[in-house]
Amino acid sequence: MIKINEAIIVEGKYDKIKLSSMVDAVIIITNGFGIFKDREKLELIRYYAEKTGIIILTDSDSAGLKIRNYIKGAVKTGSIRNIFIPDIFGKEKRKEKPSAEGKLGVEGISVKLLEEAFAKAGVISSNEERPRDITNLTLYELGLSGGRSSRDLRLRLQRSLGLPQLMSASALIEVLNTMMSADELAERTAKIKEAANGI
């Protein structure tokens, strides 16, 4: 398992599943051309470009290139690295027929070829280990979910961290785990509560 600090941008959920078997990293899905209209997702990508840097890993076809170029154009600041997969012709097992250009996407190529693509791009594993100890239970215990004022508290937390408002709880947990420990989250939440109560 390769530990990568940057967030990796892929096109679809099957790409994410494939990548999750070989890397320990935040993986963001564009939902294909859906990224063109998803302002919140784009804000999240911009956030990661600033904080940790992003890696764009789209398919090697023209659609993949269009998505890659769109993200590169939309992210004005921060770090962007590109990983390109080779052009391999064939058909993904779950599909009835090949893609329009007949090329395999990220989900279709072997882990070995993906690892080679990462190596070619100079993506090096990081030794920095951050405890991933923030869970749904953590949010509940801190009052960030399950309570009457949880939504407001969660929005205050997201604003204080410069995160977009429209995030699912699972996406928020994923992001928080890359930024802080459960103890650090507890401290930050306590300060937000104090500020809200005028203490």
C-alpha positions, 0 to 999 in steps of 0.5 A: 500500500502506497501512502500518498499525501496528495488527494487523487482525482479520478473519474468514477467509483470503479476507478476509486475502488481500483486505486483504493487497493494500492494507495492510502490517500484521499480519492475524489471522484469527478463523476465524469463530466459531472464535475463541470456543474458540481461547484462544491466538488470543484471547491473541494478539489481547490481546497486540496490543491492548496493544502496537500496538492492534488494528483489528476489521474483520468482515463487516457481517452479524449473525455479523460483529457477534457476532464483533466484540462478542465480541472487544471484550468479551474484550479488557479493556485496550489500544487497539481501533479498529473499521472497518465495511464498508457493507451491500452486497447480493450474492454472492462470486464463489467462493460458490454462493449469497449469505450468509444475510443476502445481504450481501457480506463483507470479501472481496467488496467493492471495494478502493476501498470498503475504503479508504473504510472505513479513511478513515472510521475515521481509520486513518492510515498510519504513516511508521515503517518497521521492517525485516522481516528475520526469516525461517525461516532466521533462526530456524534460524541462531539455534537457534530451529528445526531443533535438539534444544533449539530448541522449548525455546529458542523457548518461552523466547523467546515467554515473555520477549516475553509471547507465547502458547506455541502459535504456528506458526513462521510466526505467530511470524516475523510477530509478531517482524517487527513487534517487532524486527529480526533483530539485536535478535532475535539479541541477545535469543536470546543472552541467553536462552541465557546465562540458561539456561546460567547464564552 
